[in-house]
Amino acid sequence: MIMRQFIFSIVITLTVMVATAQPPEMHSSAVYKAASWKTWLLDSAGKISIAAAPGIAASKRELPAIKQQMAKLDEEKMAAIQYWDAGAPAYRWNEVTDNLLKDDFAVMLRMPAAWLNIAIYDATILAWKEKLKYKRKRPGDIDPLLKPVIRAPQTFSYPCEHTVTAAAAAYVLAYFFPKKADSIMKMAQAAAQSRVDAGVQFPSDVDAGWKLGEQVAKAIIEKAKLDGSANTWDGTMNKDPRKWTGTYPVGITLAKFVPIVLHSADQFRPQAPPDFAADMKELKHFKQTFNSRFLAYYWAGTGDAWTKLAGQKMFEYRMADDAPAVARIYTILTTAYHDAAIAIMDAKYTYWGIRPNQYDSTYKPLISTPPFPGYPSGHATGAATSAAVLEYFFPADAKLFRQMAQDCADSRFYAGIHFRIDNETGLRMGAALGKFIVETWMKQ
């Protein structure tokens, strides 16, 4: 036990040395460009406020409390500090959301990641305005003897951006997952406390950050309540045997959801599909290869590859210090997918495009066919939408994104659950839709 504590104390010492071996904090105007950005969905951003930041004397009075917390650091608290410090504040909350969605398909249809990220984005923009207004120094800047155990963000301290994000995310997630609200809130509180424990925030930074994030989240939740998810299906089912039929058309009410950026669900609706005879012939004569099977299975079970890829690129481009820019990318990406899902289902249930195994009952696909119409391919459309958004922010990686979208689209043909025309149409539709959303957002 003594040896374990000795080793842990060495790790803490080395961590502090690495964290503090950095140039003086730079509070350049470029860091605060986001303070001039507009919030996206807040109707009355001016009504959301926090108290003025404490002055230098009050800040010094908070220093003993920070030192007391740092003196209590153990392995568990250090693990929490390092976990929440990974990447920009929005990074972990997108991970959390993805994990929550794996267990709840009904909530998944409402695409809560878009609402979560909008709340984080709008709250972060307001936080940046407050940072620039008060210019409060970090604890280690006021007391050089206080050595944070992680690298302190190169921004002003008040309010805490990690707490702003945690509170905004937690309240939105608690709304969508009420049965898990307690655990979500505890997670957010742990994220906030980790910043004080690490020595990079004052307790009052955290308190203000929580109040700001909470106010923004509650305003965004009121918007989310009007997303159209309360609409019910009228029971009208396709009867034409040349089109898709089934016992229940999954996702049909999505076509009635309210887009966040698109003008309407049918804004990018493609033209009606042609007869699928030639496509069916091609599919039946297709010879599988190792690579085609791999792609079919990979994209059938990979989950949310695009948000994870966005996180990877933000790490590669070292964007962790730019919380607003990271929040913006996550928000545009997830909002684009939100609107794409609505547009996809609008097209699917406008045309009721038949699936290969219904067009020819002797045909056996490689994987199970989804219980909704095929035209256009949702995977292809969603992939092209995501690729268009990521290409805007990471143009040097455009070739990678486009190839991934193509592979994703092709995988549905290889799997035998889509005709080629479904995928080609989806790629065109998604590329146009994603480009529209990211350019519309960036012009605001």
C-alpha positions as CSV (number, residue, x, y, z in Angstrom):
1,M,0.0,0.0,0.0
2,I,2.9,2.4,0.9
3,M,4.6,1.6,-2.4
4,R,1.4,2.2,-4.3
5,Q,0.9,5.6,-2.6
6,F,4.6,6.5,-3.3
7,I,4.2,5.6,-7.0
8,F,1.0,7.7,-7.2
9,S,2.7,10.7,-5.7
10,I,5.5,10.4,-8.3
11,V,2.9,10.3,-11.1
12,I,1.1,13.4,-9.6
13,T,4.5,15.2,-9.4
14,L,5.4,14.4,-13.0
15,T,1.9,15.3,-14.2
16,V,2.2,18.7,-12.6
17,M,5.6,19.3,-14.1
18,V,4.4,18.5,-17.6
19,A,1.2,20.5,-17.1
20,T,3.1,23.6,-16.0
21,A,6.0,23.3,-18.5
22,Q,4.2,25.5,-20.9
23,P,4.5,29.1,-22.1
24,P,2.5,31.8,-20.3
25,E,-1.2,31.8,-21.2
26,M,-2.1,33.7,-24.3
27,H,-5.3,35.6,-24.3
28,S,-5.1,36.9,-27.9
29,S,-8.1,38.4,-29.7
30,A,-8.1,35.4,-32.0
31,V,-9.0,33.1,-29.2
32,Y,-12.2,35.1,-28.6
33,K,-13.5,35.4,-32.1
34,A,-16.4,33.2,-31.0
35,A,-17.5,36.0,-28.6
36,S,-18.9,37.7,-31.7
37,W,-20.7,34.6,-33.1
38,K,-24.4,34.4,-33.0
39,T,-26.3,31.8,-31.0
40,W,-28.4,29.5,-33.2
41,L,-31.7,28.7,-31.5
42,L,-32.0,31.0,-28.5
43,D,-34.8,33.5,-29.1
44,S,-33.7,35.8,-26.3
45,A,-30.0,35.2,-25.6
46,G,-29.9,38.5,-23.8
47,K,-32.2,37.2,-21.1
48,I,-29.8,34.5,-20.1
49,S,-27.2,35.9,-17.7
50,I,-24.9,35.1,-14.8
51,A,-23.5,37.3,-12.0
52,A,-20.5,39.4,-12.6
53,A,-17.2,37.7,-12.1
54,P,-15.5,38.0,-8.7
55,G,-12.7,40.6,-8.5
56,I,-9.1,39.9,-7.6
57,A,-9.6,40.0,-3.8
58,A,-12.6,37.6,-4.0
59,S,-10.6,35.4,-6.3
60,K,-7.7,35.2,-3.8
61,R,-10.2,34.2,-1.1
62,E,-11.2,31.2,-3.2
63,L,-7.6,29.9,-3.6
64,P,-7.5,28.0,-0.3
65,A,-10.6,26.0,-1.3
66,I,-8.9,24.9,-4.6
67,K,-5.7,23.9,-2.8
68,Q,-7.7,21.9,-0.3
69,Q,-9.4,20.0,-3.2
70,M,-6.0,19.4,-4.9
71,A,-4.6,18.1,-1.6
72,K,-7.2,15.4,-1.6
73,L,-6.3,14.1,-5.1
74,D,-6.2,10.3,-5.4
75,E,-6.2,7.8,-8.3
76,E,-9.9,8.0,-8.7
77,K,-10.0,11.8,-8.9
78,M,-7.0,12.0,-11.2
79,A,-8.7,9.5,-13.5
80,A,-11.8,11.7,-13.6
81,I,-9.7,14.8,-14.3
82,Q,-7.9,13.1,-17.2
83,Y,-11.1,11.6,-18.6
84,W,-13.0,14.9,-18.7
85,D,-9.9,16.8,-19.9
86,A,-9.7,14.7,-23.1
87,G,-10.2,17.0,-26.1
88,A,-12.6,20.0,-26.0
89,P,-15.5,20.0,-23.6
90,A,-18.0,18.7,-26.1
91,Y,-16.0,15.6,-27.0
92,R,-16.9,13.4,-24.0
93,W,-20.6,14.4,-24.1
94,N,-20.9,13.2,-27.7
95,E,-19.5,9.9,-26.5
96,V,-21.9,9.7,-23.7
97,T,-24.8,10.4,-26.0
98,D,-23.8,7.7,-28.4
99,N,-23.7,5.2,-25.6
100,L,-27.1,6.2,-24.3
101,L,-28.7,5.8,-27.7
102,K,-27.5,2.2,-28.1
103,D,-30.2,1.2,-25.6
104,D,-33.1,3.3,-26.8
105,F,-34.3,3.1,-30.4
106,A,-37.4,5.2,-29.8
107,V,-35.3,8.1,-28.5
108,M,-32.8,7.6,-31.3
109,L,-35.5,8.5,-33.8
110,R,-35.7,12.0,-32.2
111,M,-31.9,12.5,-32.8
112,P,-31.1,14.0,-29.5
113,A,-27.5,14.6,-30.4
114,A,-28.5,17.6,-32.5
115,W,-30.4,19.2,-29.6
116,L,-27.5,18.4,-27.2
117,N,-24.9,20.0,-29.4
118,I,-27.1,23.0,-30.2
119,A,-27.4,23.6,-26.4
120,I,-23.6,23.2,-26.0
121,Y,-22.9,25.5,-28.9
122,D,-25.3,28.3,-27.8
123,A,-24.1,28.0,-24.2
124,T,-20.4,28.1,-25.2
125,I,-20.9,31.2,-27.3
126,L,-22.5,33.0,-24.4
127,A,-19.7,31.8,-22.1
128,W,-17.1,33.3,-24.5
129,K,-18.9,36.6,-24.4
130,E,-18.7,36.5,-20.6
131,K,-15.0,35.5,-20.6
132,L,-14.1,38.4,-22.8
133,K,-16.2,40.8,-20.7
134,Y,-14.6,39.9,-17.4
135,K,-11.2,38.6,-18.3
136,R,-10.7,36.8,-15.1
137,K,-7.4,35.1,-14.7
138,R,-7.0,31.4,-14.0
139,P,-6.1,30.3,-10.4
140,G,-2.5,29.5,-11.4
141,D,-2.1,33.0,-12.9
142,I,-3.1,34.7,-9.7
143,D,-1.1,32.4,-7.4
144,P,2.1,31.1,-9.1
145,L,2.5,28.6,-6.2
146,L,-0.7,26.8,-7.3
147,K,0.4,24.3,-9.9
148,P,-2.5,22.7,-11.9
149,V,-2.2,19.0,-12.5
150,I,-3.2,19.4,-16.1
151,R,-2.5,22.0,-18.7
152,A,-4.7,25.0,-18.1
153,P,-6.8,26.2,-21.0
154,Q,-5.4,29.3,-22.7
155,T,-8.6,31.3,-22.1
156,F,-10.0,33.4,-19.3
157,S,-11.4,31.5,-16.4
158,Y,-14.9,32.8,-15.9
159,P,-17.2,31.0,-16.5
160,C,-15.9,27.4,-16.7
161,E,-16.4,26.2,-20.3
162,H,-16.3,22.5,-19.2
163,T,-19.1,23.2,-16.7
164,V,-21.1,25.2,-19.2
165,T,-20.9,22.2,-21.5
166,A,-21.6,19.6,-18.8
167,A,-24.7,21.4,-17.6
168,A,-26.1,22.1,-21.0
169,A,-25.5,18.5,-22.1
170,A,-26.9,17.0,-18.9
171,Y,-30.2,18.8,-18.8
172,V,-30.8,18.0,-22.5
173,L,-29.9,14.3,-22.0
174,A,-32.0,14.2,-18.8
175,Y,-35.0,15.4,-20.9
176,F,-34.5,12.7,-23.5
177,F,-33.6,10.0,-21.0
178,P,-35.6,10.8,-17.9
179,K,-35.1,7.3,-16.3
180,K,-31.3,8.0,-16.3
181,A,-31.5,11.7,-15.3
182,D,-29.9,11.1,-11.9
183,S,-26.9,9.4,-13.2
184,I,-26.5,11.9,-16.0
185,M,-26.6,14.8,-13.6
186,K,-24.0,13.1,-11.3
187,M,-21.8,12.7,-14.3
188,A,-22.1,16.3,-15.2
189,Q,-21.4,17.4,-11.6
190,A,-18.3,15.2,-11.6
191,A,-17.1,16.8,-14.8
192,A,-17.5,20.2,-13.3
193,Q,-15.8,19.3,-10.0
194,S,-12.9,17.8,-11.9
195,R,-11.9,21.3,-13.1
196,V,-11.6,22.6,-9.6
197,D,-9.8,19.5,-8.4
198,A,-7.3,20.0,-11.3
199,G,-6.6,23.5,-10.2
200,V,-7.6,25.2,-13.4
201,Q,-10.9,26.8,-12.3
202,F,-12.3,28.7,-9.3
203,P,-15.4,27.2,-7.6
204,S,-17.3,30.4,-8.7
205,D,-16.3,29.7,-12.3
206,V,-18.0,26.3,-12.0
207,D,-21.1,27.8,-10.3
208,A,-21.5,30.4,-13.0
209,G,-20.9,27.9,-15.7
210,W,-23.6,25.6,-14.4
211,K,-26.2,28.3,-14.2
212,L,-25.4,29.4,-17.7
213,G,-25.5,25.9,-19.2
214,E,-28.7,25.1,-17.3
215,Q,-30.5,28.2,-18.6
216,V,-29.5,27.6,-22.2
217,A,-30.5,23.9,-22.0
218,K,-33.9,24.6,-20.7
219,A,-34.5,27.1,-23.5
220,I,-33.4,24.5,-26.1
221,I,-35.5,21.8,-24.5
222,E,-38.6,23.9,-25.2
223,K,-37.6,24.0,-28.8
224,A,-37.0,20.2,-28.8
225,K,-40.5,19.6,-27.5
226,L,-41.9,21.1,-30.7
227,D,-39.8,18.8,-33.0
228,G,-42.8,17.0,-34.4
229,S,-42.2,13.8,-32.6
230,A,-45.7,14.0,-31.1
231,N,-47.2,13.4,-34.6
232,T,-48.8,10.0,-35.1
233,W,-49.1,7.8,-38.1
234,D,-52.6,7.8,-39.7
235,G,-52.4,4.2,-40.6
236,T,-52.3,4.7,-44.4
237,M,-50.3,1.9,-46.0
238,N,-49.1,1.3,-49.5
239,K,-51.2,-1.3,-51.3
240,D,-49.3,-1.3,-54.6
241,P,-47.4,-4.7,-54.9
242,R,-44.8,-2.9,-57.1
243,K,-43.8,-0.8,-54.1
244,W,-42.6,-1.6,-50.6
245,T,-45.1,-3.2,-48.2
246,G,-44.8,-4.3,-44.6
247,T,-46.6,-4.8,-41.3
248,Y,-45.4,-1.5,-39.9
249,P,-43.5,1.3,-41.7
250,V,-40.7,2.1,-39.3
251,G,-39.8,5.8,-39.2
252,I,-42.8,7.0,-41.1
253,T,-43.5,9.8,-38.7
254,L,-40.0,11.2,-39.1
255,A,-41.2,12.7,-42.4
256,K,-43.5,15.0,-40.3
257,F,-40.7,16.2,-38.0
258,V,-39.7,19.8,-38.1
259,P,-36.3,20.5,-39.7
260,I,-33.8,22.7,-37.9
261,V,-32.1,24.3,-40.9
262,L,-33.9,23.0,-44.0
263,H,-36.9,25.0,-45.1
264,S,-39.0,21.9,-45.5
265,A,-38.7,18.1,-45.4
266,D,-39.0,17.9,-49.2
267,Q,-36.5,20.6,-50.0
268,F,-34.1,18.0,-51.4
269,R,-36.6,15.4,-52.4
270,P,-35.2,13.5,-55.4
271,Q,-37.3,12.6,-58.5
272,A,-39.3,9.4,-58.5
273,P,-37.3,6.2,-59.0
274,P,-37.3,4.4,-62.3
275,D,-38.4,0.8,-62.7
276,F,-35.9,-1.5,-60.8
277,A,-35.7,-4.3,-63.4
278,A,-32.2,-3.5,-64.6
279,D,-31.0,-2.8,-61.1
280,M,-32.5,-6.2,-59.9
281,K,-30.6,-8.0,-62.7
282,E,-27.4,-6.3,-61.8
283,L,-27.8,-7.2,-58.2
284,K,-28.6,-10.9,-58.9
285,H,-25.5,-11.2,-61.1
286,F,-23.2,-9.5,-58.6
287,K,-20.3,-11.8,-57.4
288,Q,-19.2,-11.2,-53.8
289,T,-15.6,-10.6,-52.9
290,F,-13.9,-10.5,-49.6
291,N,-13.9,-6.7,-49.7
292,S,-17.5,-6.4,-50.6
293,R,-18.6,-8.7,-47.8
294,F,-16.3,-6.8,-45.4
295,L,-17.9,-3.4,-46.4
296,A,-21.4,-4.8,-46.2
297,Y,-20.9,-6.1,-42.6
298,Y,-18.8,-3.2,-41.5
299,W,-21.2,-0.4,-42.4
300,A,-24.2,-2.5,-41.2
301,G,-22.8,-2.6,-37.7
302,T,-20.5,0.4,-37.3
303,G,-23.0,2.8,-35.7
304,D,-22.2,6.5,-35.6
305,A,-18.9,6.5,-37.5
306,W,-19.1,10.1,-38.5
307,T,-19.3,11.8,-35.1
308,K,-16.4,9.6,-34.0
309,L,-14.4,10.6,-37.2
310,A,-15.1,14.2,-36.4
311,G,-13.7,13.8,-32.9
312,Q,-10.6,12.1,-34.4
313,K,-10.0,14.9,-36.8
314,M,-10.4,17.5,-34.1
315,F,-7.7,15.7,-32.1
316,E,-5.5,15.4,-35.2
317,Y,-5.8,19.2,-35.9
318,R,-5.3,19.9,-32.2
319,M,-8.5,21.9,-31.7
320,A,-8.9,21.0,-28.0
321,D,-8.2,24.7,-26.9
322,D,-10.9,26.0,-29.2
323,A,-14.1,24.9,-27.5
324,P,-16.4,27.1,-29.6
325,A,-15.0,25.8,-32.9
326,V,-15.3,22.2,-31.8
327,A,-18.9,22.8,-30.5
328,R,-19.7,24.3,-33.9
329,I,-18.5,21.3,-35.9
330,Y,-20.3,18.8,-33.7
331,T,-23.5,21.0,-33.9
332,I,-23.5,21.4,-37.6
333,L,-22.7,17.7,-38.2
334,T,-25.4,16.4,-35.9
335,T,-28.0,19.0,-37.0
336,A,-27.3,18.1,-40.6
337,Y,-27.9,14.5,-39.9
338,H,-31.1,15.4,-38.0
339,D,-32.4,17.2,-41.0
340,A,-31.1,14.5,-43.4
341,A,-33.0,11.8,-41.5
342,I,-36.3,13.8,-42.0
343,A,-35.6,14.4,-45.7
344,I,-34.7,10.7,-46.2
345,M,-38.0,9.5,-44.6
346,D,-39.9,12.1,-46.6
347,A,-38.6,10.6,-49.8
348,K,-38.9,7.0,-48.7
349,Y,-42.6,7.4,-47.8
350,T,-43.3,9.6,-50.8
351,Y,-42.2,6.9,-53.2
352,W,-42.4,3.7,-51.2
353,G,-39.5,2.3,-53.1
354,I,-39.5,-1.5,-53.2
355,R,-36.6,-3.5,-51.7
356,P,-34.7,-6.2,-53.7
357,N,-36.1,-9.1,-51.7
358,Q,-39.6,-7.9,-52.4
359,Y,-39.1,-7.1,-56.0
360,D,-37.8,-10.7,-56.5
361,S,-38.8,-13.1,-53.7
362,T,-36.2,-15.6,-54.8
363,Y,-33.4,-13.2,-54.0
364,K,-31.6,-13.6,-50.7
365,P,-29.7,-10.6,-49.3
366,L,-26.5,-10.9,-47.3
367,I,-28.0,-9.2,-44.3
368,S,-31.5,-8.5,-42.9
369,T,-33.5,-6.0,-44.9
370,P,-34.7,-2.9,-42.8
371,P,-38.4,-2.6,-42.3
372,F,-39.0,0.5,-44.4
373,P,-38.8,1.5,-48.1
374,G,-35.5,1.5,-49.9
375,Y,-35.4,4.6,-52.1
376,P,-33.2,6.6,-51.4
377,S,-30.7,4.8,-49.3
378,G,-30.5,6.3,-45.8
379,H,-26.9,5.1,-45.3
380,A,-25.8,6.7,-48.5
381,T,-27.7,9.9,-47.9
382,G,-26.5,10.2,-44.3
383,A,-22.9,9.4,-45.2
384,A,-22.8,12.0,-48.0
385,T,-24.4,14.6,-45.7
386,S,-21.8,14.0,-43.1
387,A,-18.9,13.9,-45.6
388,A,-20.0,17.3,-47.0
389,V,-20.0,18.9,-43.5
390,L,-16.6,17.4,-42.6
391,E,-15.1,18.4,-45.9
392,Y,-16.0,22.0,-45.2
393,F,-14.0,22.1,-42.0
394,F,-11.2,19.7,-43.0
395,P,-10.7,20.3,-46.7
396,A,-7.4,18.5,-46.8
397,D,-9.2,15.3,-45.9
398,A,-12.0,15.6,-48.5
399,K,-10.8,12.6,-50.5
400,L,-11.1,10.4,-47.3
401,F,-14.6,11.6,-46.5
402,R,-15.8,11.1,-50.0
403,Q,-14.4,7.7,-50.3
404,M,-15.9,6.7,-47.0
405,A,-19.3,7.9,-48.2
406,Q,-18.9,6.0,-51.4
407,D,-17.9,2.8,-49.5
408,C,-20.9,3.2,-47.2
409,A,-23.3,3.6,-50.1
410,D,-21.7,0.7,-52.0
411,S,-22.0,-1.5,-48.9
412,R,-25.8,-1.4,-49.1
413,F,-25.7,-2.8,-52.6
414,Y,-23.1,-5.4,-51.6
415,A,-25.4,-6.3,-48.7
416,G,-28.3,-6.9,-51.1
417,I,-30.7,-4.6,-49.4
418,H,-30.5,-1.7,-51.9
419,F,-30.5,-1.2,-55.6
420,R,-27.6,0.8,-57.0
421,I,-30.0,3.6,-57.9
422,D,-31.0,3.9,-54.2
423,N,-27.4,4.6,-53.3
424,E,-26.5,6.9,-56.2
425,T,-29.6,9.0,-55.5
426,G,-28.8,9.1,-51.8
427,L,-25.2,10.2,-52.4
428,R,-26.3,13.1,-54.6
429,M,-29.1,14.1,-52.2
430,G,-26.9,14.0,-49.1
431,A,-24.0,15.9,-50.7
432,A,-26.4,18.8,-51.7
433,L,-28.2,18.7,-48.4
434,G,-25.0,18.7,-46.3
435,K,-23.5,21.5,-48.3
436,F,-26.6,23.6,-47.9
437,I,-26.7,23.1,-44.1
438,V,-23.1,23.9,-43.4
439,E,-23.0,27.0,-45.7
440,T,-26.3,28.3,-44.3
441,W,-25.0,27.9,-40.8
442,M,-21.7,29.5,-41.5
443,K,-23.3,32.5,-43.2
444,Q,-25.4,33.4,-40.2
